[in-house]
Amino acid sequence: MRGAAAGSWVILVVWAAADPGCTPQSRSPAGAAATSPVTPGDGAVPDAGPVASQITTWTCTASPCPWGGSLSNHALVWPAAAGAARTRLGYSVSAGVYLPAARANGADIAIETGEARVHAGPPDAADHRLLATIKAGQTFHVTGLAAADMLSVQADAPFTCRVTLPPPGDPRVAAAAPPRAPDAPPPHAPVAPPPRPAGPRGPVVRAIPALWRCHRTPGCFSDPWTGAVITWPAWAAHQDNGRSGNVLRFVHATSGEPLYPYMGAWAEGCEVTAESGTAMVIEWHRGAEAWRETVLTPGQSHVIHLVPPEDGALIEAPEGTSAFSVSLRGCTPRRIEP
């Protein structure tokens, strides 16, 4: 990955074409509310004026290519000097759309017309979490990305935006990136996976189409996230994801009733087997910015194993899907203490 050039940049992006399709991304949350942007006095260069957009294409050239052979999407293309990546999960991308966290933390993204989605995650993750959906007149300040994360700005329809990146080495960037929660225990303290639970599998459970909504949450402005989840009794699981600001979300069925998909520590040892569609198991520490995800296709199984500090799990649909079913074994809900 190329190093970034000195200074920051301000650029107006004008989108022209309108091809269908989008890159699958995740509802798992991160991000924060906007703060003051970098000004020219902080090292930014003057506005370079309108720049023609590109319709970006993902072409499968290796593996695993989870989204098929090729797809196209509107995406913000970063300048070459910013060191944006052009590969992900076996795809070669026609332009640099994945900005490394070292340049993305501290950025401000202001939408002037239309709307766009901001996503982030490590390059090897099957899904990138949705940080925000930004509409015309709104500004999103990027902060809290882990060192391995990449940032992208994508949409299904044309939009214009103005982006300010802080100069390389800006102390605000370093302060914006807290240490990433460990995805696995340190090498000197291995943890053996739990044994598969005994006995027959339970009945097939169908996922419920769901919306992740703002719920009287200060600083929450984006549209609801969509997907599907396996829900549990209200006394055994959380309705919300434990985040704050724009990414604190409460899960509801599309008909409006609350759903409780966020399992507690009792998820340890639960075996999940995909029966139809594609399911995704999230193992995480409630409210964290890092998590582990396992994608299951029909016939595949996964035994949930929580690695400290993880304390819960979620069974949901990958981005772009809203129907799946699973069978469960060894999944006994227990009351969550307040």
N, C-alpha and C positions, 0 to 999 in steps of 0.2 A: 504494500500500500504506500502510495507516494506521500511525502510529507507536505504539510500545508504551507502556503506562502505567508509571509509576514503581513500584518494588517488585517482589518476586517472588511467586509463588503456589504453593500446595500444594493439590491437588484430588484427590478420589477419584472415579474414573469407574466407573459401574456399567452394564454392557451388558445390554440386555433382549431385543431381537429377535434373530432368527437367519436372515437371508436368505442364500442362496448367492451365490457370486461374489466375485472379488477383482480388484484392479487389477494388471496385469502390472508386474513389477519386475525388477531385474537382480541377477545373482549377483556382479557386479564389486564388490570389497571396499572397505570403509572402516570406521572406528570404533576404539574402544579399550576397555580394561577399566574397571570402575567405580572411582571414588574417593569420598571423603567428600562427602555431599550438603550443600547450603546449609542452614543452620539459621535459625530465626527471628531470631537475633541478627544475621544477615547481611542482614536486610531482608525476610525472607519474612513473609507474613501467616499467621495461624492457619488450620488446615484448615477449608475452607468446608463440609465434610460431603459426603455422597453427592450426585452429580449424575447425572440421567438421561441415558442415552446417546442417540445418534442413529444410525440407519442412513443412511449417506451415499450419495448418488446422483450419478454422473457422467453428465451429459446432453450430447450433441453439439450445440453451437450454432454452431460455426465449422468450422475444419479444422486439422489433418489427421484427428483422431478415429481413432487407430489401433486402438481396442478395440471398435469398433462404435457403435451409436446410443446405448445407455444401459447402465449396469451399476451395481450396488450392492455395498456392502462395509461391514463393521464398521471404524470408524476413530475415533481419538481426535480430538475436536473441541476446538480450542484456544479460550480466551476471546477475545472480540472485541478486547480491548485489546492482545493480543499481536501483532496485525497479520498473522494467518495468511491465506494466499492461498486463493482459491476458484475459480481457473481454471488449466487446464493442457492443452496440446496440443489446443485447440479445444473442450474440455469445460468446461461450467459446473458447479461442484461445489455441492451443496446446503448445505454448511457449510465453515467454515475449517479445513482439515485439514493444510495445508502451511505449517509454521512456518518463517520465515526464519532463516538461520544466525545472524544477529545476536542472536536470542533463544534459539536452540536450543543453541548451544555453551555447555557448562557445565551443561546440564540433567541431572537424574537421573530415570530412569524405572524404577520398581519394580513388578513384577507381583505381585499378591496372589492372584488365581485365574485359571486358564486360561493362555494364552500369547499373545504378540503379536509381530509383526515390525516392526522399525524400519528405515526406508528413507530415503535422502537422495540428492539430485542437483539439478542446475540445472533450471529450469522448462521449458526447451526440449528436454531430453533425452528420447529415446524410452523409456528405462528408467532407473529409479532403483536405485542399488546397495543391496544388503542389508547393513545394519550389524550386525544381531544378531537372533536369535530368542530372546526372553526368556520363561522359564517362571516359574511361581509360585515365589516366594521368591528370585528373582534380581533384581538391579539393574543397569541399564546406564547408564554415564556417557557423555554425548555430548561429543565433542571432535573437533577436526581438520576441521570442516566449512569449505569454502571460502565466500567471501563471497556467491557467487551461489547456493549450495545452499539447498534447502528440505528440511525433515524431516517425515516422516509416520509414524504408528504405526497399523498395520492388522492385521486378523485375519480368519479365516474362521468363528470361533465366539466366543461371549461370553467376556469376560475383565474383570477389574477391575484398575486400576492406580493408583498414586500418583505424581504428577509434581511435581518441584520445579524451577522456573526461577530462575536467578540474577537479581538486579536489573539493569535496563538500565545499561550502563556499568561493570559488574563487571569488574575487571582480569583475572579468570580467563577471562572470555569472550574478550577480545582475545588473551590468550596461547594460547587453544585453537585459533585459526584461523590456521594457517600460510598463506603465499602459495600460491595455486593454480598448479600447473604450467601453462604456456601451452598452449592448444589449437592455436595457430598461431604462426608466426614474426612478429616485430614488423613493422610496415608498412615500415620502412626496409630490411628484409632479406628481400624476397619470395623464395620458393623455388618454382620451377616444378615442376608435377607430372611424374612420370616418364611416358615414352611407354608405350603399351600394348605388351606383349610380342608378338613375332611368332610365327608358327606356329600350328598347330591346337591346340584345347583338348585337355586330357588327358581320360581317362575320368572318368565320374561317380563321385564319392566320397560315400558315405553317412555321415552323422553317427552317432556312437555315443552312446546314452543314458549320462549320466554323473552322478556324485555328487561334490560338493566336500566332503571330509571333514576333520575335525580329525585330526591324526596325531601323537600324543604332544606336543601343543603346549600349553605352559603358558598358561592364561587362555582357552583355546578351549572353549566350553561349548554352542554352539548346534547344532541338528540339521544334518545335511548339506544343502547346497543341491543342487537338482536341475536338470538341463538336458541338453544334448547338445553334442558338440564334434567337430571334425575333429582327429584325433590324428596325430602324427608319430613318427619313430624316436626312441628314448630319447636318442641321442647328438646330436640336432638340436634338441630342444625341452625345456622345463621341465615337470615334473609339477605343481609348486606355483606359487602366484601371487606369491611374494616378499613377502607382507605379514607381520604379526606379531600375536600375541595371538589374539583370537577370529576374526579374518579371515584368518589364515594357513591356507590350505586346500590339500589335495592331491587331485588329480583321479583318480577311479577309475571304471571301468565298473561298471554295476550288478551284474555278476557277480563283481566284486572285483579284477580285474587293473588295474594302474596304466595311466593314459593320460597322454600328453605333448602337451597342446594349445598350450602357450605358446611360440610361435615366437620365434626370435632376430632379430637385425638382418637376416638373410638374407631376411626377409619382404618387404623393399623391392622394389617392382616386381611383386609377385605379383598376378595378375589372378584374382579370384574371381567366378564367375557362378553365381547361384542356379538350380538345375534343378527342385527341388521343395520345397514348404514355404517357410518364411521363415528366412533366415540373417542373422546379424549379425556384422560385422567390427569388431573392437576394435583400435585403434592406440594404443599407450601406452608410457610409460616403466615398465619392470618395477617393481612395488611402489608405484607412484604412486597418488594419490587422484583424479587427473583423467585423462581419456582421451577419445578420439573414437570414436564408434560410427556405423556405416553399416548400415542395415537394407536387405536385398535380398529382393525377391520374384521369383518365377520369370521368367527372361529378363533380369533386371537384373545389371549387372557393376560391380565396383569394383576399381581398381588400388591396392594398398596403397602408401602414401607416408608414410614416417616422418619427422616434423618434429622436430628436436632440441628437447628431450632424449629423444624417443621412441626406443626400441630394440627393440621387439617388437610382435607382433600375436597375435590369437586369433580363431578362427572358431567361433562358438557359436550356439545357438538363443536367440532372445529369450525372456524369462520367460514361462512358461505353455505353451511348446511343447517337444517332445522329438524331433522328426523333421524332417530336411531333408536335401537333397543338393546338392552343388555340383560344378562342373567347374573345374579350375585350369589356369592357363597361366603359365609363367615362374616357377614356385614350386620352386626347387631347394634342398632342405635342405642345410645345411652344419653341420659340427660346432660345437657351442657349447663354448667353452673355459671351464674352471672358474675 
